[in-house]
Amino acid sequence: MQTVFVDSAKVMSKGQVTIPKEVRKVLGVQSGDKVTFVVEGNTVRVMNSAAYAMRVLQREMSDEANRVGIATEDEAVKLVSSMRSEGPGN
């Protein structure tokens, strides 16, 4: 079940905002971690940067798999296995 709640924070003079504790908890971020701001029109989503990077990578890999005709995970495993057996030293 998806967590839904509303929280707010004050924008300081340099544009800094403290991310509320409950929001940090949902994002899985702590001191030193990075967040990504995804802007779509006048809506902004804040995401854990590591999770966002993984989402982008998964989308790119899916697009590449579709481009080369890989439709299932089994097909991907077979392709990787064949590439490994044809690799250097084999």
LINWOKA-V931215 format. One record per residue. OMEGA is omega in radians with two decimals (NA if undefined). Layout:
omega=[OMEGA & OMEGA]
This chain:
omega=[-3.10 & 3.10 & 3.12 & 3.03 & 3.14 & 3.07 & 3.14 & 3.12 & -3.13 & 3.07 & -3.12 & -3.02 & 3.14 & 3.13 & -3.12 & 3.12 & 3.01 & 3.12 & -3.12 & -3.07 & -3.11 & 3.10 & 3.08 & 3.14 & 3.13 & -3.14 & -3.09 & 3.13 & 3.07 & -3.08 & 3.13 & 3.10 & 3.12 & 3.04 & 3.12 & 3.09 & 3.11 & -3.07 & 3.10 & -3.06 & 3.12 & 3.10 & 3.12 & 3.04 & 3.07 & -3.09 & 2.97 & -3.05 & 3.13 & 3.12 & 3.12 & 3.13 & 3.13 & 3.12 & 3.13 & 3.13 & 3.13 & 3.14 & -3.14 & 3.13 & 3.11 & 3.11 & 3.14 & 3.11 & 3.11 & -3.12 & -3.11 & 3.03 & 3.08 & -3.04 & -3.09 & 3.08 & 3.12 & 3.10 & 3.12 & 3.13 & 3.12 & 3.13 & 3.13 & 3.13 & -3.14 & 3.12 & 3.11 & -3.13 & 3.12 & -3.05 & -3.13 & 3.10 & 3.14 & NA]
